[in-house]
Amino acid sequence: MPQPRMMLVVTGDDFGYCPRRNQGIVDCFLAGGITNVSLLVNASAAKEAAELAKRHNIPMGLHANLSEGIPVCQSQQASTLINEQGFFHGKIGFRQAIERRQISLKQVEMELRAQVRVFMELTGHLPQHMDGHQHVHVLPEVREVFAQVVSELRIPYTRVPVEPGLHSCLWLPAHLQRFYTQVEKNALDSIPVFKRYGIRWPDVYLGLTTVGQNMSIHNLQRALSHALAATPLDPTSSGPSGLHQPVLTAELMVHPGYPSYPQEGGCGEGPDDFSQSADRQHELSVLTDSSLQALYNQERVELCAFKDL
């Protein structure tokens, strides 16, 4: 068999969100559609998810959550991380609070450490990688605290969400283009911070342009083509220092599952609209389509987990 051109980690995010998500992620893993999962430890079905990962030997990392649901760390009486109802401020609300300097970075650190502790209690081991739910880990100021925690705990890998070809996706709605462009800027600004702390990440990231109904074999082929033609964000990110990697490493972020039932799941506030929509099952069906495996073979893409990089 010829040498692969790319080693691709396919990560199913939001493991633990609800029983339906868990079942869809497990089915996707067993069918070969994903190779890796990210666990939300503050989600309602996190314990069940950890048990399923153990039973099926699913490689797992931590999906650090600072934006949805209820914090894990309960040691502060008045936390800047939560609103009057006791929930995180939300995807946009947390970003606005960071911009206004209303968030205590010490409380961010305490919450991140608490989530790692819960992960270890559930699984018996450290996360093999750690990223951020809704990309919170690359936000200004948060990125420094995140890097300190990841480095100190010797968690080897993170995610840098800069997707080649993003700006040529003119069919993306304007609000998504704006959000993804800001995510990209934050991620690029995080690279020197992550490098300073010795944290690694795959050479290339994919997944912003293929979320939900935007996932198709055609769009995945397009994303892979851009990735294979891309220059790594940092040539030392996933390999030995100073050596150029002949095989590109990459991560594809995906969200497979079955639609959540109303009132069942989430991180304390119930499941969101995306979780209850058909988008999750759509991703599951595309990821397990035999033509996608044929595409991987054609492009000499070999699937792996973070532990294999």
Summary of the structure (lengths in Angstrom):
residues: 309
radius of gyration: 18.2
end to end distance: 19.0
largest distance: 59.1
contacts: 1090
relative contact order: 0.19
helix: 45%
strand: 13%
